[in-house]
Amino acid sequence: MHPLAERIIQKDVRALARAISYVEDQHPDRLALLKDVHAYQKQSYIIGITGRPGAGKSSLVSELVAFLRRQNLTVGIVAVDPTSPFTGGAILGDRVRMSPHYTDPGVYIRSMGTRGSLGGLARATKEAVRLIAAFGKDVIIIETVGVGQSELDIMHAADSVALVLNPGAGDVVQAFKAGIMEIADLYVINKADLPGAEKMKAEIEHMLDLVKHDAPWRPPIVKTVSTKKEGIAELWQTLADHRRYLVRSGEGQRRQNLRAVAEMLDVLKHQWQVFIKAKQQAPEFLRAKEEIAAGQKDPYTAAEELFSAWLKLKEPDHTTPDG
């Protein structure tokens, strides 16, 4: 077993931090490490918190964590921030908002930049969650970037997805058309002390009547005011209700199976990208580039030929020993 994997299972927080850096930085030991911890993952409850920037996601997560700690539950947080396409850096603002929990040994917080990944999550988010689960946290919260329609990746990473909205933040009908609201297992109207909270709740209920009228789980709507610590207990109760539904209906196992397959595909795609990058100085690749530039070959034929050559694809040999 990888030494870092052993230390993670023994709840060494420094080993966990280093392991997450391994998956972020594509360390050569990354896959070996993930394979070693796979069998030791605790059945952590994974919650996705998504919503537009300024919705109060970080403040809401901070209050939810404080509530969970009062219930003696341990918590892991993965907060994803956008990476600048110009500097390559990320403003990890959650380090500031989550600061009250940094000295709590029952809470582990990791911020990571998207590094160009779309879909609201960093490419390494799911792997970081796997490592935190192996560490043994009871609840793992993923806070997405908050960029609107591209938040859909969270549905493949979390057991329950909470969409955070604000009164007066836009037309609910348009939000449903964008698709982001369809992935939510519950809706949180944060800053519910602002005018328009009841109107927004009524609009969501109306849309649910249209699109979720026959669904086995109708997403509940919870009103919170995170700055006043209001509605946090109700939010957790609603999440707990959804978790029980997942277990009772078998939907939770189905989602876990889908996540496992999605992770396999992610690894396959990434390994293929690494392979292609390494092959870009190979003679056949350089020759294909020259042929395309000279107009001797179209890019589609070139790509098809390279793909076949690299995978050593060939027609099955149907000939018999007698010829």
C-alpha positions as CSV (number, residue, x, y, z in Angstrom):
1,M,0.0,0.0,0.0
2,H,1.2,3.5,-0.8
3,P,2.6,5.2,2.4
4,L,0.3,8.2,1.9
5,A,-2.7,5.9,1.7
6,E,-1.8,4.2,5.0
7,R,-1.4,7.6,6.7
8,I,-4.8,8.8,5.4
9,I,-6.6,5.8,6.7
10,Q,-4.9,6.5,10.1
11,K,-6.3,10.1,9.9
12,D,-3.1,11.9,9.2
13,V,-4.3,15.3,8.0
14,R,-0.9,16.2,6.5
15,A,-1.0,13.1,4.4
16,L,-4.5,14.0,3.2
17,A,-3.4,17.5,2.2
18,R,-0.4,16.0,0.3
19,A,-2.5,13.4,-1.4
20,I,-5.0,16.0,-2.7
21,S,-2.0,17.9,-4.0
22,Y,-0.9,14.7,-5.8
23,V,-4.3,14.5,-7.6
24,E,-4.3,18.2,-8.4
25,D,-0.8,18.2,-9.8
26,Q,-1.0,14.8,-11.7
27,H,1.7,13.2,-9.6
28,P,2.9,9.8,-11.1
29,D,1.6,8.1,-7.9
30,R,-1.9,9.5,-8.2
31,L,-3.7,6.5,-9.6
32,A,-1.9,4.1,-7.3
33,L,-2.9,6.2,-4.3
34,L,-6.5,6.4,-5.4
35,K,-6.6,2.6,-5.9
36,D,-5.2,1.9,-2.5
37,V,-7.7,4.1,-0.6
38,H,-10.8,3.0,-2.6
39,A,-11.7,0.0,-0.4
40,Y,-11.4,2.2,2.8
41,Q,-13.8,4.9,1.8
42,K,-16.4,5.6,4.5
43,Q,-20.0,6.1,3.4
44,S,-19.7,9.8,3.7
45,Y,-22.8,11.9,2.9
46,I,-21.7,14.1,-0.1
47,I,-23.6,17.4,-0.4
48,G,-23.3,19.7,-3.4
49,I,-23.9,23.4,-2.9
50,T,-24.3,25.4,-6.1
51,G,-25.7,28.7,-7.3
52,R,-24.7,32.0,-8.8
53,P,-21.9,34.1,-7.4
54,G,-23.1,36.3,-4.6
55,A,-25.9,34.0,-3.6
56,G,-24.3,33.5,-0.2
57,K,-23.1,29.9,-0.7
58,S,-19.9,30.2,1.4
59,S,-21.7,31.9,4.3
60,L,-24.4,29.2,4.1
61,V,-21.8,26.4,4.1
62,S,-20.0,28.0,7.1
63,E,-23.2,28.1,9.1
64,L,-24.2,24.5,8.0
65,V,-20.7,23.3,9.1
66,A,-21.1,25.0,12.5
67,F,-24.5,23.3,12.9
68,L,-23.1,19.9,11.9
69,R,-20.3,20.2,14.4
70,R,-22.8,20.8,17.2
71,Q,-24.2,17.4,16.2
72,N,-20.7,15.9,16.6
73,L,-20.5,15.2,12.9
74,T,-17.1,15.6,11.2
75,V,-17.0,17.6,8.0
76,G,-14.9,17.9,4.9
77,I,-15.2,20.9,2.5
78,V,-14.0,21.2,-1.1
79,A,-14.5,24.8,-2.2
80,V,-13.9,25.4,-5.9
81,D,-12.9,28.8,-7.2
82,P,-12.5,29.9,-10.8
83,T,-9.0,30.1,-12.2
84,S,-8.0,33.2,-14.2
85,P,-7.5,32.4,-17.9
86,F,-4.8,35.1,-17.9
87,T,-2.7,34.6,-14.8
88,G,-3.6,30.9,-14.1
89,G,-4.2,31.9,-10.5
90,A,-7.3,31.6,-8.4
91,I,-8.7,33.8,-5.6
92,L,-9.5,31.2,-2.9
93,G,-12.0,33.4,-1.1
94,D,-13.4,30.6,0.9
95,R,-10.3,30.5,3.0
96,V,-11.5,33.9,4.4
97,R,-15.1,33.0,4.8
98,M,-14.4,29.6,6.3
99,S,-11.7,30.9,8.7
100,P,-13.8,30.2,11.9
101,H,-13.5,26.5,11.1
102,Y,-9.8,26.3,10.3
103,T,-8.8,25.5,13.9
104,D,-11.4,22.8,14.3
105,P,-9.8,19.4,14.0
106,G,-13.2,18.0,13.0
107,V,-13.3,20.1,9.9
108,Y,-11.1,19.7,6.8
109,I,-11.2,22.5,4.2
110,R,-9.6,22.4,0.8
111,S,-9.9,25.2,-1.8
112,M,-8.9,24.5,-5.4
113,G,-9.0,26.4,-8.6
114,T,-10.8,25.0,-11.7
115,R,-7.6,25.2,-13.8
116,G,-9.6,25.5,-16.9
117,S,-12.2,22.8,-16.2
118,L,-15.8,23.5,-17.1
119,G,-18.9,22.4,-15.3
120,G,-18.4,24.2,-12.0
121,L,-15.8,21.8,-10.5
122,A,-12.1,21.4,-10.7
123,R,-10.9,18.3,-12.6
124,A,-9.5,16.8,-9.3
125,T,-12.6,17.6,-7.2
126,K,-14.1,14.1,-7.4
127,E,-10.7,12.5,-6.5
128,A,-10.3,14.9,-3.6
129,V,-13.7,13.8,-2.3
130,R,-12.7,10.2,-2.5
131,L,-9.6,10.9,-0.4
132,I,-11.6,12.8,2.2
133,A,-14.1,9.9,2.4
134,A,-11.2,7.5,3.0
135,F,-10.0,9.9,5.7
136,G,-13.4,9.2,7.4
137,K,-15.4,12.5,7.4
138,D,-19.1,12.0,8.1
139,V,-20.2,14.8,5.7
140,I,-18.4,16.2,2.7
141,I,-19.6,19.5,1.2
142,I,-18.7,20.5,-2.3
143,E,-19.2,24.2,-3.1
144,T,-19.1,24.9,-6.8
145,V,-17.6,27.8,-8.7
146,G,-21.0,29.4,-9.2
147,V,-21.1,30.3,-12.8
148,G,-24.6,29.5,-13.7
149,Q,-25.4,27.0,-16.5
150,S,-22.1,25.2,-16.4
151,E,-22.7,23.9,-12.9
152,L,-24.0,20.6,-14.1
153,D,-21.0,18.5,-13.1
154,I,-22.1,18.6,-9.4
155,M,-24.9,16.2,-10.1
156,H,-22.2,13.5,-10.9
157,A,-20.3,14.2,-7.7
158,A,-22.8,14.6,-4.9
159,D,-25.5,12.5,-3.2
160,S,-27.7,15.6,-2.7
161,V,-27.5,18.9,-4.6
162,A,-28.8,22.1,-3.1
163,L,-29.3,25.1,-5.4
164,V,-28.9,28.4,-3.6
165,L,-31.1,31.3,-4.9
166,N,-31.8,34.9,-3.8
167,P,-35.0,36.9,-4.0
168,G,-35.0,39.3,-6.9
169,A,-32.0,37.5,-8.6
170,G,-33.9,36.8,-11.9
171,D,-36.7,35.1,-13.6
172,V,-37.2,31.6,-12.2
173,V,-38.7,30.4,-15.5
174,Q,-35.5,31.4,-17.3
175,A,-33.4,29.6,-14.7
176,F,-35.4,26.4,-15.3
177,K,-34.9,26.8,-19.0
178,A,-31.2,27.1,-18.4
179,G,-31.2,23.6,-16.9
180,I,-29.4,24.4,-13.7
181,M,-32.5,24.2,-11.6
182,E,-33.4,20.7,-12.9
183,I,-30.4,19.1,-11.2
184,A,-31.4,20.3,-7.7
185,D,-32.7,17.9,-5.1
186,L,-33.7,20.9,-3.0
187,Y,-33.8,24.7,-3.3
188,V,-32.5,27.1,-0.8
189,I,-33.8,30.7,-0.9
190,N,-31.0,32.4,1.0
191,K,-31.3,36.0,2.1
192,A,-34.9,35.2,2.6
193,D,-35.4,38.4,4.7
194,L,-35.3,40.4,1.5
195,P,-38.4,41.4,-0.4
196,G,-39.6,38.9,-2.9
197,A,-38.8,35.7,-1.0
198,E,-42.4,34.5,-0.9
199,K,-42.9,35.4,-4.6
200,M,-39.8,33.4,-5.5
201,K,-41.0,30.4,-3.5
202,A,-44.4,30.5,-5.3
203,E,-42.7,30.7,-8.7
204,I,-40.5,27.7,-7.9
205,E,-43.6,25.7,-6.7
206,H,-45.4,26.6,-9.9
207,M,-42.5,25.4,-12.0
208,L,-42.2,22.2,-10.0
209,D,-45.9,21.6,-10.6
210,L,-45.1,21.6,-14.3
211,V,-41.7,19.7,-14.5
212,K,-41.7,17.5,-11.3
213,H,-45.4,16.7,-10.9
214,D,-44.9,13.0,-11.3
215,A,-41.4,12.7,-9.9
216,P,-40.8,10.3,-7.0
217,W,-38.9,13.1,-5.1
218,R,-40.3,16.6,-5.3
219,P,-37.5,19.1,-4.4
220,P,-38.4,20.9,-1.2
221,I,-37.8,24.7,-0.8
222,V,-36.0,25.9,2.3
223,K,-35.7,29.6,3.3
224,T,-32.6,30.7,5.1
225,V,-30.8,33.8,6.3
226,S,-27.3,32.6,6.8
227,T,-26.1,36.0,8.2
228,K,-28.7,35.5,11.0
229,K,-28.2,31.8,11.3
230,E,-31.9,31.2,10.4
231,G,-33.2,28.1,8.6
232,I,-30.0,26.1,9.0
233,A,-31.6,23.4,11.1
234,E,-34.4,23.1,8.6
235,L,-31.9,22.9,5.8
236,W,-30.1,20.0,7.4
237,Q,-33.4,18.2,8.2
238,T,-34.4,18.5,4.5
239,L,-31.0,17.1,3.5
240,A,-31.4,14.3,5.9
241,D,-34.9,13.5,4.5
242,H,-33.4,13.4,1.0
243,R,-30.6,11.0,2.2
244,R,-33.3,8.7,3.7
245,Y,-35.2,8.8,0.4
246,L,-32.0,7.9,-1.5
247,V,-31.5,4.8,0.7
248,R,-35.1,3.7,0.8
249,S,-35.7,4.1,-3.0
250,G,-32.4,2.7,-4.1
251,E,-31.7,5.9,-6.0
252,G,-28.6,6.5,-3.8
253,Q,-27.0,3.2,-5.0
254,R,-27.9,4.0,-8.6
255,R,-26.2,7.4,-8.3
256,Q,-23.1,5.8,-6.7
257,N,-22.9,3.4,-9.6
258,L,-23.2,6.2,-12.1
259,R,-20.5,8.2,-10.3
260,A,-18.2,5.2,-10.4
261,V,-18.6,4.7,-14.1
262,A,-18.2,8.5,-14.7
263,E,-15.0,8.5,-12.8
264,M,-13.7,5.6,-14.9
265,L,-14.5,7.5,-18.0
266,D,-12.8,10.6,-16.6
267,V,-9.6,8.6,-15.9
268,L,-9.8,7.1,-19.4
269,K,-10.2,10.5,-21.1
270,H,-7.4,12.0,-19.0
271,Q,-5.0,9.2,-19.7
272,W,-5.8,9.5,-23.4
273,Q,-5.0,13.3,-23.3
274,V,-1.7,12.6,-21.5
275,F,-0.9,10.0,-24.1
276,I,-1.7,12.4,-27.0
277,K,0.4,15.2,-25.4
278,A,3.3,12.8,-25.1
279,K,3.0,11.7,-28.7
280,Q,3.1,15.2,-30.2
281,Q,6.8,14.9,-31.0
282,A,6.5,11.5,-32.5
283,P,7.5,11.2,-36.1
284,E,4.1,10.1,-37.3
285,F,2.5,13.1,-35.6
286,L,5.0,15.6,-37.0
287,R,4.6,14.0,-40.5
288,A,0.8,14.4,-40.2
289,K,1.2,18.1,-39.3
290,E,3.3,18.7,-42.4
291,E,0.9,16.9,-44.6
292,I,-2.0,18.9,-43.3
293,A,-0.1,22.2,-43.7
294,A,0.8,21.2,-47.3
295,G,-2.8,20.4,-48.1
296,Q,-1.8,16.8,-48.8
297,K,-4.2,15.4,-46.2
298,D,-7.3,16.6,-44.4
299,P,-7.3,16.8,-40.6
300,Y,-10.0,14.1,-40.3
301,T,-8.1,11.5,-42.2
302,A,-4.9,12.3,-40.3
303,A,-6.6,12.0,-37.0
304,E,-8.2,8.7,-38.0
305,E,-4.9,7.3,-39.1
306,L,-3.1,8.4,-36.0
307,F,-5.8,7.0,-33.8
308,S,-5.6,3.6,-35.6
309,A,-1.8,3.5,-35.5
310,W,-1.5,4.5,-31.9
311,L,-4.1,1.9,-30.7
312,K,-2.6,-0.6,-33.2
313,L,-6.0,-1.3,-34.6
314,K,-6.2,-3.7,-37.5
315,E,-8.8,-6.0,-39.1
316,P,-9.1,-9.5,-37.5
317,D,-7.1,-12.1,-39.3
318,H,-9.7,-14.6,-40.6
319,T,-7.3,-16.7,-42.6
320,T,-7.0,-20.4,-41.7
321,P,-3.6,-22.2,-41.3
322,D,-4.3,-23.8,-44.7
323,G,-4.5,-20.3,-46.3
